[in-house]
């Protein structure tokens, strides 16, 4: 018996925001904020907002544009966040909707019907609600009449952790075919008014099908490896207990810790060496080294991080095609990034070629999936 990734699906929202559009909106907002809160800024009770430039964004991240579900709300200097229409409990949730779109593409690619699935795992950085699980809603919307579904969150590493859970479910005899969905509405958790982070994220949904195969097909999963280590350097404090808190410090109107916050320099310094060690050790577990890998589908957080990881791991300059970057068009899409790269850049591999899907992020968390093209 082999366990294989037999198909993938990608849903990309139509709306697209370029760096130039984003900067124009931020600079207008910063001008308004600094005027509106000038007294608080002068007294030290507030921090002034800084403007930016498209060139700065591309230099520090490699990002040129991003796709979002709603563009108008994000670019409105007086709003600076998406505008999503309220949906009743009888309507499909926004997260389930985009998850279904990616899932259906994966099913179509595999030539499968929804009822041929045994399980659905929604693995991503933010869930639209606490319960019922959005994965169960996706299960129902797809038309599955049997099986099980659940949500899981390991932030940007959720996709690889989800694949590992799918593999383990198959090994345990709990399922034969599992759908792993990464539906990321990151525009909702991003502070679009912060110069150092407003450009980072985009919206998207991806999906992969992991299944038991009598004869290997697609990409055979050779092994998975996971690592977590606690850090506050990437954090989002939003949760249902926020409304119960007393004694919290007064917040600076320029900052909102209930949204995504990070210490980018510390993340770069601390995470990159861990990723290098993780992948190298995972390959060694299978009597391989990095030079034997034909393709690295890495997490898409920052182009400079990925370049550093590859150069350090290989000990040399490398052909960029070995580690495709989709940041320029999609930006950071949290858990979905490595799967976007996998979906778009794999058809050219030959039978027997080995690849690594690796994601890393808040936690810290790192997941590695070693696969072979059949």
C-alpha positions as CSV (number, residue, x, y, z in Angstrom):
1,X,0.0,0.0,0.0
2,X,1.2,3.5,-0.8
3,X,-0.2,6.8,0.5
4,X,-0.2,9.5,-2.2
5,X,-1.2,13.1,-2.9
6,X,-3.3,12.5,-6.0
7,X,-4.7,15.9,-6.7
8,X,-4.7,19.6,-5.7
9,X,-6.9,22.5,-6.2
10,X,-6.5,26.3,-6.1
11,X,-9.1,29.1,-5.8
12,X,-7.9,32.6,-6.4
13,X,-10.2,35.6,-5.7
14,X,-10.6,37.9,-8.6
15,X,-9.8,41.1,-6.8
16,X,-6.1,42.1,-7.0
17,X,-4.3,44.9,-5.2
18,X,-0.9,46.1,-6.4
19,X,1.8,47.5,-4.1
20,X,1.2,50.9,-5.7
21,X,-2.5,50.8,-4.9
22,X,-1.9,49.7,-1.3
23,X,0.7,52.4,-0.6
24,X,-1.5,55.1,-1.9
25,X,-4.2,54.0,0.5
26,X,-1.8,53.7,3.5
27,X,-0.2,57.1,2.9
28,X,-3.6,58.8,2.8
29,X,-4.6,57.0,6.0
30,X,-1.3,57.9,7.8
31,X,-1.8,61.5,6.9
32,X,-5.3,61.5,8.3
33,X,-4.3,59.6,11.5
34,X,-1.4,61.8,12.3
35,X,-3.6,64.9,12.0
36,X,-6.5,63.4,14.0
37,X,-4.3,62.1,16.8
38,X,-1.7,64.8,16.8
39,X,-2.2,65.7,20.5
40,X,-1.9,62.1,21.6
41,X,1.2,61.6,19.4
42,X,2.9,64.7,20.9
43,X,2.1,63.6,24.5
44,X,3.5,60.1,23.8
45,X,0.1,58.3,24.2
46,X,0.0,57.4,20.5
47,X,2.5,56.4,17.8
48,X,2.5,58.2,14.5
49,X,1.7,56.3,11.4
50,X,4.4,56.0,8.7
51,X,3.9,56.1,4.9
52,X,5.6,53.6,2.6
53,X,6.5,52.9,-1.0
54,X,6.0,50.1,-3.5
55,X,9.8,49.8,-3.9
56,X,10.2,49.3,-0.1
57,X,7.6,46.5,-0.1
58,X,9.2,44.6,-2.9
59,X,12.7,45.0,-1.5
60,X,11.9,43.6,1.9
61,X,9.5,40.9,0.9
62,X,9.5,40.1,-2.9
63,X,5.8,40.9,-2.9
64,X,4.3,42.9,-5.8
65,X,0.6,42.2,-5.5
66,X,-2.0,40.1,-3.6
67,X,-5.5,38.8,-4.2
68,X,-8.3,39.6,-1.8
69,X,-12.0,38.8,-1.5
70,X,-12.8,42.5,-1.0
71,X,-10.7,45.2,-2.4
72,X,-12.8,48.4,-1.8
73,X,-12.8,48.1,2.0
74,X,-9.1,47.5,2.2
75,X,-8.2,50.5,0.0
76,X,-10.7,52.9,1.7
77,X,-8.4,55.2,3.8
78,X,-11.3,55.7,6.2
79,X,-11.9,51.9,6.7
80,X,-8.7,50.0,5.9
81,X,-10.2,46.5,6.3
82,X,-12.4,44.3,4.1
83,X,-16.1,44.8,3.9
84,X,-17.9,41.4,4.0
85,X,-21.7,41.2,3.9
86,X,-23.4,39.7,6.9
87,X,-24.5,36.1,6.3
88,X,-27.2,34.4,8.3
89,X,-26.7,30.9,9.8
90,X,-28.7,29.4,7.0
91,X,-26.2,30.7,4.4
92,X,-22.9,29.1,3.7
93,X,-20.0,30.9,5.5
94,X,-17.5,32.8,3.5
95,X,-14.6,30.5,4.6
96,X,-16.6,27.4,3.7
97,X,-17.5,28.9,0.4
98,X,-13.9,29.5,-0.8
99,X,-12.8,26.2,0.7
100,X,-15.5,24.3,-1.3
101,X,-14.2,26.1,-4.5
102,X,-10.7,24.8,-4.0
103,X,-11.9,21.4,-2.9
104,X,-14.1,21.0,-5.9
105,X,-11.1,21.7,-8.2
106,X,-9.1,19.0,-6.5
107,X,-12.0,16.6,-6.8
108,X,-12.4,17.4,-10.5
109,X,-8.7,16.9,-11.0
110,X,-8.8,13.5,-9.3
111,X,-12.0,12.5,-11.1
112,X,-13.7,11.9,-7.8
113,X,-17.1,12.6,-6.3
114,X,-17.5,14.1,-2.8
115,X,-18.9,10.9,-1.4
116,X,-15.7,9.0,-2.3
117,X,-14.0,11.0,0.4
118,X,-13.8,9.7,4.0
119,X,-12.7,12.8,5.8
120,X,-12.2,16.6,5.4
121,X,-9.6,18.5,7.4
122,X,-9.7,22.3,7.3
123,X,-6.2,23.3,8.2
124,X,-5.5,27.1,8.3
125,X,-4.4,30.0,10.5
126,X,-7.8,31.5,11.3
127,X,-11.3,29.9,11.7
128,X,-14.3,32.1,10.9
129,X,-16.0,30.8,14.1
130,X,-15.5,28.5,17.0
131,X,-18.1,25.9,16.1
132,X,-19.7,24.1,14.4
133,X,-16.4,23.2,12.6
134,X,-16.1,24.9,9.3
135,X,-14.7,21.6,8.0
136,X,-18.1,20.0,8.7
137,X,-19.8,22.8,6.8
138,X,-17.5,22.1,3.8
139,X,-18.2,18.4,4.1
140,X,-22.0,19.1,3.9
141,X,-21.6,21.7,1.1
142,X,-19.6,19.3,-1.0
143,X,-22.4,16.7,-0.7
144,X,-20.7,14.2,1.5
145,X,-23.2,12.0,3.2
146,X,-20.7,10.0,5.3
147,X,-17.3,10.3,6.9
148,X,-16.0,13.0,9.3
149,X,-14.4,16.4,9.3
150,X,-12.6,18.7,11.7
151,X,-10.8,22.0,11.9
152,X,-7.1,22.4,13.0
153,X,-4.9,25.4,13.4
154,X,-1.1,25.5,13.3
155,X,-0.9,28.9,11.7
156,X,1.2,29.0,8.6
157,X,2.3,25.4,9.1
158,X,-1.3,24.1,9.1
159,X,-1.1,22.6,5.5
160,X,1.8,20.3,6.2
161,X,0.5,19.4,9.6
162,X,-2.9,18.7,8.0
163,X,-1.3,16.4,5.4
164,X,0.5,14.5,8.2
165,X,-2.9,14.1,10.0
166,X,-4.4,12.7,6.8
167,X,-1.5,10.3,6.3
168,X,-1.8,9.1,9.9
169,X,-5.6,8.6,9.5
170,X,-5.0,6.4,6.5
171,X,-2.2,4.4,8.3
172,X,-4.6,3.9,11.3
173,X,-7.3,2.5,9.0
174,X,-9.7,5.4,9.9
175,X,-9.9,6.6,6.3
176,X,-8.8,5.7,2.8
177,X,-9.2,9.1,1.2
178,X,-8.8,12.5,2.9
179,X,-9.4,16.0,1.7
180,X,-7.1,18.7,3.3
181,X,-8.4,22.3,2.7
182,X,-6.5,25.5,3.4
183,X,-9.0,28.4,3.2
184,X,-7.2,31.6,4.2
185,X,-9.0,34.9,4.6
186,X,-5.9,36.6,5.9
187,X,-7.2,40.1,4.9
188,X,-9.4,39.8,8.0
189,X,-6.6,39.3,10.5
190,X,-4.2,41.9,9.0
191,X,-3.8,45.5,10.3
192,X,-3.8,47.3,7.0
193,X,-2.7,50.5,8.6
194,X,0.7,49.3,9.8
195,X,3.6,50.2,7.5
196,X,5.8,47.1,8.4
197,X,3.1,44.5,7.9
198,X,0.2,45.9,5.9
199,X,1.5,44.4,2.7
200,X,2.2,40.9,3.8
201,X,-1.0,38.9,3.3
202,X,-3.5,37.9,0.6
203,X,-6.6,35.7,0.4
204,X,-6.8,32.3,-1.2
205,X,-7.9,28.7,-0.8
206,X,-6.1,25.5,-1.6
207,X,-6.9,21.8,-1.3
208,X,-5.1,18.4,-1.7
209,X,-6.4,14.9,-1.7
210,X,-4.4,12.3,0.2
211,X,-5.4,8.7,-0.4
212,X,-4.4,5.1,-0.1
213,X,-3.4,3.6,-3.4
214,X,-2.8,0.0,-4.4
215,X,-0.4,1.3,-7.0
216,X,1.4,4.6,-6.4
217,X,0.1,7.5,-8.4
218,X,0.5,11.3,-8.3
219,X,3.0,11.9,-5.6
220,X,3.9,9.2,-3.1
221,X,4.3,10.4,0.4
222,X,7.6,9.1,1.7
223,X,7.4,10.6,5.1
224,X,6.4,13.6,7.2
225,X,8.1,15.4,10.0
226,X,6.8,18.1,12.4
227,X,8.4,20.5,15.0
228,X,7.0,23.1,17.3
229,X,8.7,25.5,19.7
230,X,6.9,28.3,21.6
231,X,7.6,31.9,20.6
232,X,5.7,35.2,20.9
233,X,7.4,36.7,17.8
234,X,4.3,35.9,15.6
235,X,1.0,36.4,17.4
236,X,-2.7,37.1,17.1
237,X,-4.5,37.6,20.4
238,X,-8.1,37.6,19.1
239,X,-10.3,35.1,20.9
240,X,-13.6,34.6,22.7
241,X,-12.1,35.4,26.1
242,X,-11.2,39.0,25.0
243,X,-14.6,40.2,26.1
244,X,-14.0,38.9,29.7
245,X,-10.6,40.5,30.3
246,X,-10.2,43.1,33.0
247,X,-7.2,45.2,33.8
248,X,-5.8,45.1,30.3
249,X,-3.5,48.1,29.5
250,X,-4.9,50.9,27.5
251,X,-4.0,50.3,23.9
252,X,-2.3,52.8,21.5
253,X,-4.9,53.7,18.8
254,X,-2.1,53.0,16.3
255,X,-1.8,49.4,17.3
256,X,-4.2,46.5,17.7
257,X,-2.9,43.3,19.2
258,X,-6.1,41.5,18.3
259,X,-4.8,41.3,14.8
260,X,-1.6,39.8,13.3
261,X,1.6,41.1,14.9
262,X,5.2,40.0,14.5
263,X,8.8,40.8,15.1
264,X,10.0,40.2,11.6
265,X,13.7,40.4,12.2
266,X,13.6,37.9,15.1
267,X,11.5,35.5,13.0
268,X,14.0,35.6,10.2
269,X,16.9,35.0,12.5
270,X,15.3,32.3,14.5
271,X,13.2,30.4,12.0
272,X,15.4,30.1,9.0
273,X,18.1,27.9,10.8
274,X,15.4,25.7,12.2
275,X,13.9,25.1,8.7
276,X,17.3,24.2,7.3
277,X,17.9,21.7,10.2
278,X,14.4,20.3,9.9
279,X,14.6,19.6,6.1
280,X,18.1,18.3,6.3
281,X,17.3,15.9,9.2
282,X,14.1,14.8,7.4
283,X,16.0,13.9,4.3
284,X,18.7,12.1,6.3
285,X,16.0,10.0,7.9
286,X,15.4,8.7,4.4
287,X,19.1,8.4,3.5
288,X,18.9,11.5,1.3
289,X,20.5,14.9,1.1
290,X,19.3,18.3,-0.2
291,X,21.1,17.9,-3.5
292,X,18.9,14.9,-4.3
293,X,15.7,17.1,-4.1
294,X,14.3,18.2,-7.5
295,X,11.8,20.7,-6.1
296,X,11.3,22.6,-2.8
297,X,7.8,23.9,-2.3
298,X,8.5,26.2,0.6
299,X,6.2,28.4,2.7
300,X,5.7,31.7,1.0
301,X,6.3,34.3,3.7
302,X,9.3,36.2,2.4
303,X,11.5,35.8,-0.7
304,X,14.6,36.7,1.3
305,X,13.9,33.9,3.8
306,X,13.5,31.3,1.2
307,X,16.7,32.3,-0.6
308,X,18.6,32.2,2.7
309,X,17.2,28.7,3.5
310,X,18.1,27.3,0.2
311,X,21.6,28.8,0.0
312,X,22.4,27.6,3.6
313,X,21.0,24.1,3.0
314,X,22.6,23.6,-0.4
315,X,25.8,25.5,0.4
316,X,25.8,27.1,-3.0
317,X,23.9,29.3,-5.4
318,X,20.9,27.6,-6.9
319,X,18.6,27.7,-9.9
320,X,15.5,29.6,-8.7
321,X,13.3,27.0,-10.4
322,X,14.2,24.5,-7.7
323,X,12.2,26.5,-5.2
324,X,9.4,28.4,-7.0
325,X,8.2,31.7,-5.5
326,X,4.6,32.8,-5.9
327,X,4.9,35.7,-3.5
328,X,5.1,38.3,-6.2
329,X,1.5,37.6,-7.2
330,X,-0.1,36.1,-4.1
331,X,1.8,37.6,-1.2
332,X,1.9,35.5,2.0
333,X,-1.2,33.3,2.1
334,X,-0.3,31.6,5.4
335,X,-0.9,27.9,5.3
336,X,-1.8,27.9,1.6
337,X,1.4,29.3,0.3
338,X,3.4,26.1,-0.1
339,X,0.4,24.4,-1.6
340,X,-0.1,27.2,-4.2
341,X,3.5,26.6,-5.3
342,X,2.9,22.8,-5.3
343,X,-0.2,23.2,-7.4
344,X,1.4,25.6,-10.0
345,X,4.9,24.1,-10.2
346,X,5.1,20.3,-10.4
347,X,4.0,19.2,-13.8
348,X,7.5,19.4,-15.2
349,X,8.9,16.9,-12.7
350,X,9.9,13.5,-13.9
351,X,8.9,10.1,-12.5
352,X,11.1,9.3,-9.5
353,X,11.9,13.0,-8.8
354,X,11.8,13.8,-5.1
355,X,10.3,17.0,-3.6
356,X,9.7,18.6,-0.3
357,X,6.7,20.6,0.8
358,X,7.7,22.6,3.8
359,X,5.8,25.2,5.8
360,X,6.8,27.3,8.8
361,X,5.4,30.0,10.9
362,X,3.8,31.0,14.2
363,X,4.3,28.7,17.1
364,X,7.1,28.4,16.0
365,X,5.9,25.5,13.9
366,X,7.6,23.7,11.0
367,X,6.2,20.9,8.9
368,X,7.9,18.9,6.2
369,X,6.4,16.4,3.7
370,X,8.7,14.3,1.6
371,X,7.2,13.2,-1.7
372,X,8.2,11.4,-4.9
373,X,6.7,11.9,-8.3
374,X,5.2,8.7,-9.6
